[in-house]
Amino acid sequence: MTLIIKRPVVLKNIVTPAFKEQLTTELEQTIRQIDAWLEQEEFQSRRLIADAQKQDPRRANQLRENIKQERQRQEQVRNNLEQKLNQVKQLEVGSVFISGTYDSPVKVEVGADIRDLLTQAEIVVKDGIVVKVIE
């Protein structure tokens, strides 16, 4: 009998000038998108709240609170991206940057050493090319 389970796989990038530039560009673009969303949301929320206020003041208060919570969430995401951008700018070429952890299926069979199967695997990438896989 076999069973498929998931195990964590860490994606590590070797920092190169190209990687650093690409990641910086992506983060800056995402920050600009959030800024644009916040501006647009400000304009639209005023109109929505004004319309709701005319129809049902209680609904307007709830809407105002929902908008406030979403705005705070977006601002927190933006702040986190700013921090990550600052970290990326300080990365040294040749260092390792952990991009994230992903789940990978692994086949478990009778007689297999579970410790080997469940250990955290790693994929090391340099400029988008896998240079090492550690199981």
Summary of the structure (lengths in Angstrom):
residues: 135
radius of gyration: 22.8
end to end distance: 22.6
largest distance: 70.4
contacts: 333
relative contact order: 0.27
helix: 58%
strand: 29%
